[in-house]
Amino acid sequence: MVHRHGKAGVGAVAVLVLTAMLWAHTVAGRTWTDVSGNRMEAEFVDFRNGIVRIKRQDNKVLAIPWDRLSKQDQRYVTLITTTRKHSTGLPYKLGAGVICGLPSLLISKRKKNLGVGLLAFTSCCVGGFFMGFIVALPVGLLFLVLVGTLPD
C-alpha cells in the first residue's frame, strides 16, 4: 500500500530545513563590510534600536549603527532577524502540533485509514509550527471528530 503525505508535509520540512540552515549560518560567522569598504569576520549577535551587534573571532562584541553597514549586510540582518522571530518557541509550537495531531493518527491507524491520520497529523504540525496551540488544537479536534466517524 502506498501512502501519500501531501504537499503540506513537504512544505513544513522545507521551512524547518531553511530555518536550520540560516540559524547554523549565523553561528558560523561571515565577512561583514561597512559603507567604507572595511571588512571583518564576525558572527551576528542581535539587532536592536538601529544598532547591529556582531562578535569578532577574538570574542569582542562590536556595536555598529545600521546605516554604517553595507546594503548586503543590511539585507542579511533583515533576513536573520525575520527568521529568528518565526523560529522563537519552535519546540513548543511543534510540540503543540504533535500533541494535537497524534490522537487522530493513532485512531486512523486502528481503523486502517492511515492517509487521513497522516493528513491530520501533518496539518496539526504545520498549524502548530506557525501559530502554536491556537491553530493546532482546533485542527486536531476537527480531525479527531472526522477520524472518529470513519468506519472500522
Secondary structure as GFF3:
##gff-version 3
##sequence-region A 1 152
A	DSSP	alpha_helix	6	28	.	.	.	ID=ss1
A	DSSP	beta_strand	30	33	.	.	.	ID=ss2
A	DSSP	beta_strand	39	48	.	.	.	ID=ss3
A	DSSP	beta_strand	51	56	.	.	.	ID=ss4
A	DSSP	beta_strand	61	65	.	.	.	ID=ss5
A	DSSP	three_ten_helix	66	68	.	.	.	ID=ss6
A	DSSP	alpha_helix	71	87	.	.	.	ID=ss7
A	DSSP	alpha_helix	90	110	.	.	.	ID=ss8
A	DSSP	alpha_helix	114	131	.	.	.	ID=ss9
A	DSSP	alpha_helix	133	148	.	.	.	ID=ss10
###
